[in-house]
Amino acid sequence: MAQQKLDPQAQMVCDLIVASGRPPLETLSPPDARKAYLASKPILQPDPPPVAEVVALEARGPAGPIPLRLYRGQDVGRDGPQPALIYFHGGGWVIGDLESHDQACRALANAVPCTVIAVDYRLAPEHKFPAAAEDAIAATAWIAANAARLGIDGARLAVGGDSAGGNLAAVVSLDARDRGGPRIVYQLLIYPATDMRMGFPSISRHAEQLPLTRAAMRWFVDHYLNRPADAGDWRASPLLAPSHAGLPGALVITAGFDPLGDEGEAYAKALAAAGVAVKYERFAGQIHGFLTMGRIVEDSGRAIALAAAGLREAFGTA
């Protein structure tokens, strides 16, 4: 494969990170890392677009209420229950929240158009594995059970997320298949973490590539997992599930300069090998996290459009 070049806009983001003087993520405490992540939002993200409706909700979870935020896209029809995307934010299971991905959820809700419901799952290290996975599964079940009162179609539910959120979307899909529900029609997996063993070549190839270095990824994994053996559990590493057959169709997006790139591609291949309808798109010059860098990185908008097209097809609204 010919050597790819880093996209100039991605390079601009990396230069901004260096110029900001932000300490390496792995040197920060989780609370300080969360603050630093949110502080980058106005610099990297476009202004949040208006949507038709935003509603704060709570799902019943295994450890108490799970905060949700429902976004109704601007052109969502009112002629009956509408399709919905359940979205899990990225942030290595340690950082990120409803605010960090507010703009992306709004953009997706308008672009499809559909209802998007973002899930504020518990974060590590305060709540270690499998807390995030359990919350993601519980929130999905609650949304499906309450579809009618939420104005959504329980037969047209998709799950999605970026990075750690892509990991959780994949885990929710596997769990729903194994338990016989809820019915999920599509998976949107944006540079997902799929194998916590951190053994793929891209982890070494892009070990020093901002914003997600190998050291930062190790920091995330160590905060999330209780012990190294947890990496072998499919709820942490969905690539290691015994079977990927019978899963919903998927769009898998990876970035060419991302330590997680190879495991995202491996997951797409595992789905395809198991007979799942999967579209794989590699943004060759991009870095991890580019979805939420749309003020600077134009590929963010292209990824939203690609996701929207896949969701429309799965929802039967194309």
N, C-alpha and C positions, 0 to 999 in steps of 0.2 A: 504494500500500500504506500502510495506516495506521501511524503511528509506534508502534513497540512499546516496551514498558517493560522495563528490566532487571529480571530476577527478584530479589526481595529477598534470597534466599539467595546468589545470585551476587554481589549488591552487598556482602553480608557478607564474602565471600571477598576481594573487591577491597579492602575496608576493612582487613581483616587484613593483606594484603600491604603496604599503605601504612603501617599502624601498626608493622609489624615493622621498618621502616627498611631493608629489603633494597634494595641498590642496583639500578638497572635492569640487566636481564640483559645487555644489550649492552655494559655497562661492565665486566663480569666476564671473567676468563679461563675457558676451558672447564672446567678442573678445579674452580674455585671455583663455577661455575654448576652443576656436577653435585652438589656438596656442598649448595648452597642448595636444589636441587630435592628431594634426599632429605630434607633437614631439614624440609620442609613436609609430609612424608608423615603423621606422627602427628597433625598438626593437621587435615588435610583428609580423610584416608581413615579409613573404619571399621576396626575390628579385623579382621584376615584370618580368614575363616570356615574351620573345619576341612573338609578333603576326605578322600576315602578313601585317597589315596596321593599322595606327592610323590617324584619320582625325578629325580636329576641325570643328564643325558646329554650326549654330545658328538656332533655331526655332523661329517662330513668337509667342510671348506671349502676354497676356493681359496687361502687364506693360512694354513691350519692349522685346528685344531679349533674348532668353533663351539659354545659352551656352550648347552645347552637345559635347560628344566625342564618335566617332565611332571606334570600334575595330573589325577588321576582323580576325577571328581565323586562325591559321596557315594552317589548312587543309580544309578551306572552299572552296567548289567547285566553279569553274568559268563557269559552264555550265548552266547559267541562274540565275534568282533572288534567293537569299538564305534566309532562315528563320532568324528572328532577335528577340533578347530579348531586351526590353527597360528596363533599370535598374535605380532605384531610390536609392540613397545612404541613409544609416542610419545616426543617429546623433541627434535624438530628435527634428527635424525641426529647430534646432538652430546651430549645428556644423556639420562638414563634408562637403565634396565637391568632385570634380572630382578626386583630388589627393588622398584623404583618401581611396577611393575604387578602385583606378587604378589597383592594383594587383588582386583584386577579379574579376573585369570585364575581365581582360586579361585571368585569369585562366578559367573562364566560357566560354569565346569565344573559347579557345583552346579545352576545355574538351568536348563541345557538338559535333562537332565544329559548330559555327554559327557566325553571326555578333551580337555584343552587342553595344547598344547605351546608354551611361550614360547621365543622365539629371541633370544639375546644377540648380535646382529650387531655388527660393528665400527663404531666411532664416529669421526666427524670432529672436529677437523681432523687427527688422527693418521692417519686412514684416510679419504681423500676419495673422492668419487664416482668410480666406481660401487661402492665396496667394500660399502656397506650392501646395495645391491640384489643384488650377486653373492652375498653371504652368505645373504640371504633366499631366493634362488633355490636355492642349494646345499642349505640346510637343508631346504627343502620336498622336494627330490628325495631327500635322504637319508631323511627321515621316511617318504616313500611307499615307498621301496625296502626299508625295515626295518619296514613296517607289522605284519607277522605277529608278529615278536618283541616288538613294543611293545604287542601286544594291541589294535591298532586296525584298522579296515576301510579298506584302501587305495582302495576305491571310494566312500568317503564322507568325503572330506577337504574342509574349508573353510579359507579363509585370512581373517585379519582383523587389524585394528589401528586405533589412534587417531592422528590427526595424521600425523607422519612414518611411523608404523606403517601407517596407512591407505594412504599413498602406496606403501609397500613391498608391501602386500597386492595393490594394483591392478597393480603392476609384475609381481609373481609370476604373477598370473592371465594377463596378456598374454603373458609369456614361456612359460608352460605351454601356452597355446593355440598359439603359434607353433612350439613344438618338439614338439607332439603329446604332451605329458604333463609332469608327472603330471596325473591327472584331478582337477580341482577342481570341487566341486559348488556352492560358495557363496562370496561375498565379503562380509565385514562391514567396512564403511568408515565409521569414526567421525571426523567433521570432518577428512576427508583433505586433505592438500596434493596438488594435482593439476597445478598450473601454476607453475613456478618463476619465470616472468617477472614475477610480482607486479603484474599489470596490471588486475585486476578491481576494480570500484568499492568493494567491501567493504574492501579493503586501505586505502583512503583514508578511507572512512566510519567505520571503527573503528580508525583509526591509533593512537589513544592509549588504547584499551581494554585494561585489564589482564585476564588475565596475559600475553597475547601482543599486544604492540604491533607497529606496522609496523617500528619500529627493531629490535625483537627478532627479527622474522621475517627481516629483512635480514641480521642477525648470523648466524642459523642458515644461511641460504642461502649466504652468503659463506664460511662455514667448510666447508660440505659440497661445494660445487662448486669445480672447479679454475679455471674461467674462465666468463665470462658466456655463452658459446656453449653450455655444457653444459645450460643451461636449455631448449634446444630439443630435447634428447634425450628420447625417451619414457620412458627408464629413470629420468629425473629428473622429467619432467612427463608422467605417463601420459595426461593429457587430449590431448596432442599425438600420440598413437599414430595411425598412418595409418588404422586401423580398430578399432572396438570391437565388431564383430560376432563372434558365436560365443563370447562370454565367459560365465562362470558368472553365474547370478542373483545379485542384490546387494541389500543394505540399505545405504543411504547416509543417515547422520545428520549434520546440521549444527546449528550454534548461531547464533542471530540476531544476537549481538553479537560476532562472530568475524571477524577480518580474512580468514580462509580460507572464510567462508561461501559466497560467490558461486562460488568454484571447485569447492567440493564439490557445490553444486547443478548447476553446469555439467557435472560428470562424470556425475551421475545422469541428466541430460537426454541426454548423449552415449550413455550405455548404452541408454536407452530408445529413442532414435532409431535405434540399430543393431539393435533387436529383442530386446534383453536384458530379461529379467523383472527389474524393479527396483522396490523400494519406497523412497520418499524421505520422510524425516521431519525436519522443521525444528523444533528446540526454540527457539521464538521469543525467549524472554527470557534465554537462556543465553549463557555465555561459553566461550571455548576452554578445553578441559581439564576440563570438568565431570564427565566420566566418573570421574575419580580424585579427586573432591571429595565423596564420598558421606557423610562425617561431617556435612557442612553442607548439601549440595545434594541434595535428594530426587530431582531429575530424574536423578541418576546411577543410582539403582535402577530408574527407569522405562526408562532406556536399556538397562540389562542385561536387563530383562524383554522388551523389544522385540527385542533381539538374540537372546535365547534362543528366542523364538517363531519367528523367521525361520530359525534354525538347525535347530530341531526339524522344521520343514516341509521344509527342504532334505535333512535326513537321513532323512526318512520315519519319524520317531518322534513326530510330533505326535499 
